[in-house]
């Protein structure tokens, strides 16, 4: 069975710490999930 696909969104300006913790947890070999890091590397102006 294929792994389920889930979209998780973080607010770049307010959740960078949580995003980093989530990505770090996925690197642990005992974690039962994997992620693809498509996170923006910079914040966008509010109008975009």
C-alpha distance matrix in Angstrom:
0.0 3.8 6.6 8.9 12.1 15.3 18.9 21.4 25.0 27.9 31.6 32.8 36.3 35.5 32.1 32.2 32.2 29.2 27.3 28.4 27.4 23.9 23.5 25.1 22.8 19.8 21.7 21.8 19.7 19.1 17.6 13.9 13.5 14.8 17.0 18.6 22.3 23.7 26.4 29.9 32.2 35.2 36.1 37.1 40.3 40.0 41.0 38.0
3.8 0.0 3.8 6.3 8.9 12.4 15.7 18.4 21.9 24.8 28.5 29.5 33.1 32.5 29.1 29.1 29.5 26.5 24.3 25.5 24.9 21.3 20.6 22.6 20.7 17.4 19.3 20.1 18.4 18.2 16.3 12.9 11.5 12.0 13.7 15.0 18.7 20.0 22.8 26.2 28.6 31.6 32.6 33.5 36.8 36.6 37.6 34.4
6.6 3.8 0.0 3.8 6.5 9.5 12.9 15.2 18.8 21.5 25.2 26.3 29.8 29.0 25.6 25.6 25.8 22.8 20.8 22.0 21.2 17.6 17.2 19.2 17.2 14.0 16.3 17.1 15.9 15.5 13.1 9.9 8.0 8.9 10.6 12.5 16.0 17.6 20.0 23.6 25.9 28.8 29.7 30.9 34.2 33.9 35.2 32.2
8.9 6.3 3.8 0.0 3.8 6.5 10.1 12.7 16.3 19.3 22.9 24.5 27.9 27.0 23.8 24.3 24.7 21.5 19.6 21.5 20.8 17.0 17.1 19.6 17.6 14.8 17.7 18.6 18.1 17.5 14.5 11.4 9.2 10.1 10.9 12.6 15.7 16.7 18.8 22.3 25.0 27.6 28.0 28.9 32.0 31.5 32.7 29.8
12.1 8.9 6.5 3.8 0.0 3.8 6.9 9.9 13.3 16.5 20.0 21.4 24.9 24.4 21.4 21.8 22.7 19.7 17.4 19.5 19.4 15.6 15.5 18.5 17.2 14.3 17.2 18.9 18.9 18.8 15.6 13.1 10.0 9.8 9.2 10.1 13.0 13.4 15.6 18.9 21.8 24.2 24.6 25.3 28.4 28.0 29.1 26.1
15.3 12.4 9.5 6.5 3.8 0.0 3.8 6.4 9.9 13.1 16.6 18.4 21.8 21.0 18.1 18.9 19.9 16.7 14.7 17.3 17.2 13.5 14.0 17.2 15.9 13.7 17.0 18.7 19.5 19.1 15.5 13.6 10.5 10.5 9.2 10.3 12.2 12.4 13.8 17.0 20.0 22.1 22.1 22.9 25.8 25.1 26.5 23.8
18.9 15.7 12.9 10.1 6.9 3.8 0.0 3.8 6.6 10.1 13.4 15.2 18.6 18.1 15.5 16.4 18.0 15.2 12.9 15.9 16.4 13.0 13.5 17.0 16.4 14.5 17.7 19.9 21.2 21.2 17.5 16.3 13.0 12.2 9.8 10.0 10.8 10.1 11.0 13.9 17.1 18.9 18.6 19.2 22.1 21.3 22.7 20.1
21.4 18.4 15.2 12.7 9.9 6.4 3.8 0.0 3.8 6.8 10.3 12.3 15.5 14.6 11.9 13.0 14.5 11.5 9.6 12.9 13.4 10.2 11.4 14.9 14.4 13.3 16.6 18.6 20.6 20.5 16.7 16.3 13.1 12.6 10.0 10.7 10.5 10.1 9.7 12.6 15.6 17.1 16.6 17.7 20.5 19.7 21.6 19.4
25.0 21.9 18.8 16.3 13.3 9.9 6.6 3.8 0.0 3.8 6.8 9.0 12.1 11.7 9.6 11.0 13.2 10.8 8.9 12.5 13.8 11.4 12.4 15.9 16.2 15.5 18.5 20.8 23.1 23.3 19.6 19.6 16.5 15.5 12.5 12.5 11.2 10.0 8.5 10.4 13.5 14.3 13.3 14.3 16.9 16.0 18.1 16.0
27.9 24.8 21.5 19.3 16.5 13.1 10.1 6.8 3.8 0.0 3.8 5.9 8.7 8.0 5.8 7.5 9.9 8.1 6.6 10.3 11.8 10.4 11.7 14.8 15.5 15.7 18.3 20.5 23.4 23.6 20.1 20.8 17.9 16.9 13.9 14.0 11.8 11.1 8.4 9.7 12.1 12.4 11.2 12.9 15.4 14.7 17.5 15.9
31.6 28.5 25.2 22.9 20.0 16.6 13.4 10.3 6.8 3.8 0.0 3.8 5.6 5.5 5.3 7.4 10.4 9.7 8.9 12.1 14.0 13.5 14.6 17.4 18.6 19.0 21.4 23.7 26.7 27.0 23.6 24.5 21.7 20.6 17.5 17.2 14.6 13.4 10.2 10.1 12.1 11.2 9.1 10.6 12.5 11.5 14.7 13.7
32.8 29.5 26.3 24.5 21.4 18.4 15.2 12.3 9.0 5.9 3.8 0.0 3.8 5.7 5.7 5.6 9.4 9.9 8.5 10.8 13.5 13.6 13.9 16.5 18.4 18.8 20.6 23.2 26.3 27.2 24.0 25.3 22.4 20.8 17.5 16.7 13.6 12.4 8.7 7.8 8.9 7.8 6.1 8.7 11.1 11.3 14.6 13.4
36.3 33.1 29.8 27.9 24.9 21.8 18.6 15.5 12.1 8.7 5.6 3.8 0.0 3.8 6.2 6.7 9.9 11.2 10.9 12.8 15.3 16.0 16.7 18.8 20.7 21.7 23.3 25.7 29.0 29.7 26.7 28.2 25.5 24.1 21.0 20.5 17.2 16.2 12.4 11.1 11.4 9.4 7.0 9.5 10.7 10.7 14.4 14.2
35.5 32.5 29.0 27.0 24.4 21.0 18.1 14.6 11.7 8.0 5.5 5.7 3.8 0.0 3.8 6.1 8.1 8.9 9.8 12.0 13.6 14.4 16.0 17.8 19.2 20.6 22.5 24.4 27.9 28.1 25.1 26.6 24.3 23.4 20.7 20.8 17.9 17.4 13.8 13.4 14.0 12.6 10.6 12.9 14.1 13.4 17.1 17.1
32.1 29.1 25.6 23.8 21.4 18.1 15.5 11.9 9.6 5.8 5.3 5.7 6.2 3.8 0.0 3.8 5.5 5.3 6.2 8.7 10.0 10.6 12.3 14.2 15.4 16.8 18.9 20.7 24.1 24.3 21.2 22.8 20.5 19.7 17.2 17.7 15.0 15.0 11.7 12.3 13.1 12.8 11.6 14.3 16.2 15.8 19.3 18.5
32.2 29.1 25.6 24.3 21.8 18.9 16.4 13.0 11.0 7.5 7.4 5.6 6.7 6.1 3.8 0.0 3.8 5.5 5.0 6.2 8.7 9.9 10.6 12.2 14.2 15.6 17.0 19.1 22.6 23.4 20.6 22.5 20.2 18.8 16.2 16.3 13.2 13.6 10.1 10.6 10.4 10.6 10.5 13.8 16.2 16.7 20.1 19.0
32.2 29.5 25.8 24.7 22.7 19.9 18.0 14.5 13.2 9.9 10.4 9.4 9.9 8.1 5.5 3.8 0.0 3.8 5.4 5.2 6.3 8.7 10.0 10.5 12.3 14.5 15.7 17.3 20.9 21.4 18.9 21.3 19.5 18.6 16.6 17.5 14.8 16.0 12.9 14.0 13.5 14.1 14.2 17.6 19.9 20.2 23.7 22.7
29.2 26.5 22.8 21.5 19.7 16.7 15.2 11.5 10.8 8.1 9.7 9.9 11.2 8.9 5.3 5.5 3.8 0.0 3.8 5.4 5.1 6.1 8.6 9.8 10.5 12.5 14.6 15.9 19.4 19.4 16.5 18.5 16.7 16.3 14.5 15.9 13.7 15.1 12.4 14.2 14.7 15.7 15.5 18.5 20.9 20.8 24.1 22.9
27.3 24.3 20.8 19.6 17.4 14.7 12.9 9.6 8.9 6.6 8.9 8.5 10.9 9.8 6.2 5.0 5.4 3.8 0.0 3.8 5.5 5.1 6.2 8.5 9.9 10.9 12.9 15.0 18.2 18.8 15.8 17.5 15.1 14.0 11.6 12.4 10.0 11.3 8.7 11.0 11.6 13.2 13.6 16.5 19.4 19.6 22.7 21.0
28.4 25.5 22.0 21.5 19.5 17.3 15.9 12.9 12.5 10.3 12.1 10.8 12.8 12.0 8.7 6.2 5.2 5.4 3.8 0.0 3.8 5.5 5.2 6.0 8.6 10.0 11.0 13.1 16.6 17.6 15.2 17.6 15.6 14.1 12.2 13.1 10.5 12.6 10.3 12.3 11.9 13.8 15.0 18.3 21.4 22.1 25.2 23.4
27.4 24.9 21.2 20.8 19.4 17.2 16.4 13.4 13.8 11.8 14.0 13.5 15.3 13.6 10.0 8.7 6.3 5.1 5.5 3.8 0.0 3.8 5.5 5.0 6.1 8.7 10.1 11.1 14.8 15.2 12.8 15.4 14.1 13.6 12.5 14.4 12.6 15.2 13.2 15.7 15.6 17.5 18.4 21.6 24.5 24.8 28.0 26.4
23.9 21.3 17.6 17.0 15.6 13.5 13.0 10.2 11.4 10.4 13.5 13.6 16.0 14.4 10.6 9.9 8.7 6.1 5.1 5.5 3.8 0.0 3.8 5.4 5.2 6.4 9.0 10.4 13.6 13.8 10.7 12.7 10.8 10.4 9.2 11.5 10.4 13.0 11.7 14.8 15.5 17.7 18.5 21.3 24.4 24.5 27.4 25.4
23.5 20.6 17.2 17.1 15.5 14.0 13.5 11.4 12.4 11.7 14.6 13.9 16.7 16.0 12.3 10.6 10.0 8.6 6.2 5.2 5.5 3.8 0.0 3.8 5.5 5.2 6.8 9.4 12.4 13.7 11.0 13.0 10.7 9.0 7.4 9.0 7.7 10.9 10.1 13.2 13.5 16.4 17.9 20.7 24.1 24.8 27.4 25.1
25.1 22.6 19.2 19.6 18.5 17.2 17.0 14.9 15.9 14.8 17.4 16.5 18.8 17.8 14.2 12.2 10.5 9.8 8.5 6.0 5.0 5.4 3.8 0.0 3.8 5.4 5.3 7.1 10.7 12.1 10.2 13.2 11.9 10.6 10.2 12.1 11.0 14.3 13.5 16.3 16.0 18.7 20.4 23.6 26.8 27.6 30.5 28.4
22.8 20.7 17.2 17.6 17.2 15.9 16.4 14.4 16.2 15.5 18.6 18.4 20.7 19.2 15.4 14.2 12.3 10.5 9.9 8.6 6.1 5.2 5.5 3.8 0.0 3.8 5.3 5.4 8.9 9.2 6.9 10.0 9.3 9.3 9.9 12.8 12.6 16.0 15.5 18.7 18.9 21.6 22.9 25.9 29.1 29.4 32.3 30.2
19.8 17.4 14.0 14.8 14.3 13.7 14.5 13.3 15.5 15.7 19.0 18.8 21.7 20.6 16.8 15.6 14.5 12.5 10.9 10.0 8.7 6.4 5.2 5.4 3.8 0.0 3.8 5.4 7.7 8.7 6.0 8.2 6.5 5.6 6.5 9.6 10.3 13.8 14.2 17.7 18.3 21.3 22.9 25.5 28.9 29.4 31.9 29.4
21.7 19.3 16.3 17.7 17.2 17.0 17.7 16.6 18.5 18.3 21.4 20.6 23.3 22.5 18.9 17.0 15.7 14.6 12.9 11.0 10.1 9.0 6.8 5.3 5.3 3.8 0.0 3.8 6.2 8.6 7.5 10.3 9.3 7.7 8.8 11.0 11.4 15.2 15.6 18.8 18.7 22.0 24.1 26.9 30.4 31.3 33.8 31.3
21.8 20.1 17.1 18.6 18.9 18.7 19.9 18.6 20.8 20.5 23.7 23.2 25.7 24.4 20.7 19.1 17.3 15.9 15.0 13.1 11.1 10.4 9.4 7.1 5.4 5.4 3.8 0.0 3.8 5.5 5.5 9.0 9.5 9.4 11.5 14.3 15.0 18.7 19.0 22.2 22.2 25.3 27.1 30.1 33.5 34.2 36.8 34.4
19.7 18.4 15.9 18.1 18.9 19.5 21.2 20.6 23.1 23.4 26.7 26.3 29.0 27.9 24.1 22.6 20.9 19.4 18.2 16.6 14.8 13.6 12.4 10.7 8.9 7.7 6.2 3.8 0.0 3.8 5.6 8.1 9.3 9.5 12.4 15.2 16.7 20.4 21.3 24.7 24.8 28.2 30.1 32.9 36.4 37.0 39.5 36.9
19.1 18.2 15.5 17.5 18.8 19.1 21.2 20.5 23.3 23.6 27.0 27.2 29.7 28.1 24.3 23.4 21.4 19.4 18.8 17.6 15.2 13.8 13.7 12.1 9.2 8.7 8.6 5.5 3.8 0.0 3.8 6.3 8.8 10.5 13.7 17.0 18.6 22.1 22.8 26.4 26.8 29.9 31.5 34.2 37.5 37.9 40.4 38.0
17.6 16.3 13.1 14.5 15.6 15.5 17.5 16.7 19.6 20.1 23.6 24.0 26.7 25.1 21.2 20.6 18.9 16.5 15.8 15.2 12.8 10.7 11.0 10.2 6.9 6.0 7.5 5.5 5.6 3.8 0.0 3.8 5.6 7.7 10.6 14.2 15.8 19.1 19.8 23.4 24.2 27.2 28.5 31.0 34.3 34.5 37.0 34.6
13.9 12.9 9.9 11.4 13.1 13.6 16.3 16.3 19.6 20.8 24.5 25.3 28.2 26.6 22.8 22.5 21.3 18.5 17.5 17.6 15.4 12.7 13.0 13.2 10.0 8.2 10.3 9.0 8.1 6.3 3.8 0.0 3.8 7.1 10.5 14.1 16.4 19.4 20.5 24.3 25.6 28.6 29.7 31.9 35.2 35.1 37.3 34.8
13.5 11.5 8.0 9.2 10.0 10.5 13.0 13.1 16.5 17.9 21.7 22.4 25.5 24.3 20.5 20.2 19.5 16.7 15.1 15.6 14.1 10.8 10.7 11.9 9.3 6.5 9.3 9.5 9.3 8.8 5.6 3.8 0.0 3.8 6.8 10.4 12.9 15.7 17.1 20.8 22.4 25.4 26.5 28.5 31.9 31.9 34.0 31.3
14.8 12.0 8.9 10.1 9.8 10.5 12.2 12.6 15.5 16.9 20.6 20.8 24.1 23.4 19.7 18.8 18.6 16.3 14.0 14.1 13.6 10.4 9.0 10.6 9.3 5.6 7.7 9.4 9.5 10.5 7.7 7.1 3.8 0.0 3.8 7.1 9.7 12.7 14.4 18.2 19.5 22.8 24.3 26.3 29.8 30.2 32.1 29.2
17.0 13.7 10.6 10.9 9.2 9.2 9.8 10.0 12.5 13.9 17.5 17.5 21.0 20.7 17.2 16.2 16.6 14.5 11.6 12.2 12.5 9.2 7.4 10.2 9.9 6.5 8.8 11.5 12.4 13.7 10.6 10.5 6.8 3.8 0.0 3.8 6.2 9.0 10.7 14.5 16.0 19.2 20.7 22.6 26.1 26.6 28.5 25.5
18.6 15.0 12.5 12.6 10.1 10.3 10.0 10.7 12.5 14.0 17.2 16.7 20.5 20.8 17.7 16.3 17.5 15.9 12.4 13.1 14.4 11.5 9.0 12.1 12.8 9.6 11.0 14.3 15.2 17.0 14.2 14.1 10.4 7.1 3.8 0.0 3.8 6.1 8.8 12.2 13.8 17.2 18.9 20.5 24.2 25.0 26.6 23.4
22.3 18.7 16.0 15.7 13.0 12.2 10.8 10.5 11.2 11.8 14.6 13.6 17.2 17.9 15.0 13.2 14.8 13.7 10.0 10.5 12.6 10.4 7.7 11.0 12.6 10.3 11.4 15.0 16.7 18.6 15.8 16.4 12.9 9.7 6.2 3.8 0.0 3.8 5.5 8.8 10.1 13.5 15.4 17.4 21.1 22.2 23.9 20.9
23.7 20.0 17.6 16.7 13.4 12.4 10.1 10.1 10.0 11.1 13.4 12.4 16.2 17.4 15.0 13.6 16.0 15.1 11.3 12.6 15.2 13.0 10.9 14.3 16.0 13.8 15.2 18.7 20.4 22.1 19.1 19.4 15.7 12.7 9.0 6.1 3.8 0.0 3.8 6.5 8.8 11.8 13.3 14.6 18.3 19.4 20.8 17.5
26.4 22.8 20.0 18.8 15.6 13.8 11.0 9.7 8.5 8.4 10.2 8.7 12.4 13.8 11.7 10.1 12.9 12.4 8.7 10.3 13.2 11.7 10.1 13.5 15.5 14.2 15.6 19.0 21.3 22.8 19.8 20.5 17.1 14.4 10.7 8.8 5.5 3.8 0.0 3.8 6.3 8.8 10.1 12.0 15.7 16.7 18.6 15.8
29.9 26.2 23.6 22.3 18.9 17.0 13.9 12.6 10.4 9.7 10.1 7.8 11.1 13.4 12.3 10.6 14.0 14.2 11.0 12.3 15.7 14.8 13.2 16.3 18.7 17.7 18.8 22.2 24.7 26.4 23.4 24.3 20.8 18.2 14.5 12.2 8.8 6.5 3.8 0.0 3.8 5.5 7.0 8.7 12.5 14.1 15.9 13.1
32.2 28.6 25.9 25.0 21.8 20.0 17.1 15.6 13.5 12.1 12.1 8.9 11.4 14.0 13.1 10.4 13.5 14.7 11.6 11.9 15.6 15.5 13.5 16.0 18.9 18.3 18.7 22.2 24.8 26.8 24.2 25.6 22.4 19.5 16.0 13.8 10.1 8.8 6.3 3.8 0.0 3.8 7.1 9.7 13.2 15.6 17.6 15.1
35.2 31.6 28.8 27.6 24.2 22.1 18.9 17.1 14.3 12.4 11.2 7.8 9.4 12.6 12.8 10.6 14.1 15.7 13.2 13.8 17.5 17.7 16.4 18.7 21.6 21.3 22.0 25.3 28.2 29.9 27.2 28.6 25.4 22.8 19.2 17.2 13.5 11.8 8.8 5.5 3.8 0.0 3.8 6.6 9.9 12.5 14.6 12.7
36.1 32.6 29.7 28.0 24.6 22.1 18.6 16.6 13.3 11.2 9.1 6.1 7.0 10.6 11.6 10.5 14.2 15.5 13.6 15.0 18.4 18.5 17.9 20.4 22.9 22.9 24.1 27.1 30.1 31.5 28.5 29.7 26.5 24.3 20.7 18.9 15.4 13.3 10.1 7.0 7.1 3.8 0.0 3.8 6.7 8.9 11.4 10.0
37.1 33.5 30.9 28.9 25.3 22.9 19.2 17.7 14.3 12.9 10.6 8.7 9.5 12.9 14.3 13.8 17.6 18.5 16.5 18.3 21.6 21.3 20.7 23.6 25.9 25.5 26.9 30.1 32.9 34.2 31.0 31.9 28.5 26.3 22.6 20.5 17.4 14.6 12.0 8.7 9.7 6.6 3.8 0.0 3.8 6.3 8.0 6.4
40.3 36.8 34.2 32.0 28.4 25.8 22.1 20.5 16.9 15.4 12.5 11.1 10.7 14.1 16.2 16.2 19.9 20.9 19.4 21.4 24.5 24.4 24.1 26.8 29.1 28.9 30.4 33.5 36.4 37.5 34.3 35.2 31.9 29.8 26.1 24.2 21.1 18.3 15.7 12.5 13.2 9.9 6.7 3.8 0.0 3.8 5.4 5.7
40.0 36.6 33.9 31.5 28.0 25.1 21.3 19.7 16.0 14.7 11.5 11.3 10.7 13.4 15.8 16.7 20.2 20.8 19.6 22.1 24.8 24.5 24.8 27.6 29.4 29.4 31.3 34.2 37.0 37.9 34.5 35.1 31.9 30.2 26.6 25.0 22.2 19.4 16.7 14.1 15.6 12.5 8.9 6.3 3.8 0.0 3.8 5.6
41.0 37.6 35.2 32.7 29.1 26.5 22.7 21.6 18.1 17.5 14.7 14.6 14.4 17.1 19.3 20.1 23.7 24.1 22.7 25.2 28.0 27.4 27.4 30.5 32.3 31.9 33.8 36.8 39.5 40.4 37.0 37.3 34.0 32.1 28.5 26.6 23.9 20.8 18.6 15.9 17.6 14.6 11.4 8.0 5.4 3.8 0.0 3.9
38.0 34.4 32.2 29.8 26.1 23.8 20.1 19.4 16.0 15.9 13.7 13.4 14.2 17.1 18.5 19.0 22.7 22.9 21.0 23.4 26.4 25.4 25.1 28.4 30.2 29.4 31.3 34.4 36.9 38.0 34.6 34.8 31.3 29.2 25.5 23.4 20.9 17.5 15.8 13.1 15.1 12.7 10.0 6.4 5.7 5.6 3.9 0.0
